[in-house]
Amino acid sequence: MTAKPFPPELRDWVAGHLPGLDTSEDRSWPRNSSQVWRVTAGPRTAYVKIGPGDLDYEREVAGYAYAAAHLTDLEAPRLLAADPRLRAILSSVLPGRVVRDLPLEPHAELRLHEDAGRLLRRWHDASGPGTAADRAAVRVEMREQAQEAAECLESTAPHLAADRLALVRAASEELVGLAEQLPLVYRHGDYETRNWLYDEETGRHGLIDFAMTRRGVAAAEFVWLFGALWPLRPELREAYFTGYGRPLTAEEERLLWLLTVRRGVSYLHHGLVDGREDLVARGHLVLDRMVAHRS
């Protein structure tokens, strides 16, 4: 992937906060909407990011404030500057390496997942009660996900066995009611291993990327882990919830299961529509795993 150029206007803004700015290195994820650079000014290093939209920018600024209030500066980076016109965010560098695809010794990996669960529980417990507006927003989110599951049935039905179809129908029918029963927390929203850092020297776990922070149900934090990692590594799930400090309730477990079904059928739908075999395979894999789990 070709490195993304550092926009001159962004360079001028960063230089105003980091005098002596001398280098920038593209650190974006391999997708068009990701724009992230590591910048240096003499001995000082920071990250600068352009949010893909106004809502992402607003959520990320709020997420940085929340992280600063409830996590240490070794657990989450600090916001150094922000500009709503540029949708630019300048943040400190957190020690460690991204956990996804990072080779770890089994005992270190188990400890890391326990630490990740422990950190997220602290994050959730600091949430405070949600408002009526928060509840209304979650209701809309769940309706949209249920509607998506229903719409995906049209394109995916010829490609799914009866038991998979039943899962998708259950997602289209149950998501709203299940979520309505559950308390709200302030979610990180993208609590995946690509946003976890591991400092091999200290063994510390850190957290980055707050663009998806918002109120929601706790079970929604676990969808990627539940669909992609835990079916293969049940010991990591056990370690994670040891750190989290409580198991999921029956209602949370079913909601998590159906949210993951919705993601799986979405992969399948988009793979079929766009002719992407990788997404088709991923969708089938997630749905197969959800059939095997059967909440």
Salt bridges, closest charged atoms under 4 A:
GLU9 OE2 - ARG85 NH1 2.71
GLU25 OE2 - ARG27 NE 3.29
GLU60 OE1 - LYS49 NZ 2.94
GLU75 OE2 - ARG122 NH1 2.91
GLU109 OE1 - ARG233 NH2 3.06
GLU114 OE2 - ARG118 NH2 2.70
ASP115 OD1 - ARG118 NH1 2.80
ASP125 OD1 - ARG121 NE 3.10
ASP134 OD2 - ARG215 NE 3.61
GLU141 OE2 - ARG187 NH1 3.49
GLU141 OE2 - ARG214 NH2 3.61
GLU148 OE1 - ARG262 NH1 2.94
ASP163 OD2 - ARG164 NH1 2.73
ASP163 OD2 - ARG294 NH2 3.89
GLU174 OE1 - ARG254 NE 2.62
GLU180 OE2 - ARG139 NH2 2.66
ASP190 OD2 - ARG194 NH2 2.99
GLU192 OE1 - ARG100 NH2 3.10
GLU192 OE1 - ARG194 NE 3.56
GLU192 OE2 - ARG263 NH1 3.83
GLU200 OE1 - ARG97 NH1 2.88
ASP209 OD1 - LYS49 NZ 3.18
GLU221 OE2 - HIS124 NE2 3.00
GLU235 OE2 - ARG233 NE 2.48
GLU252 OE1 - ARG246 NH1 2.81
GLU253 OE1 - ARG237 NH2 2.87
GLU253 OE2 - HIS293 NE2 3.27
ASP278 OD2 - ARG276 NH2 2.63
ASP288 OD1 - ARG164 NH2 2.64
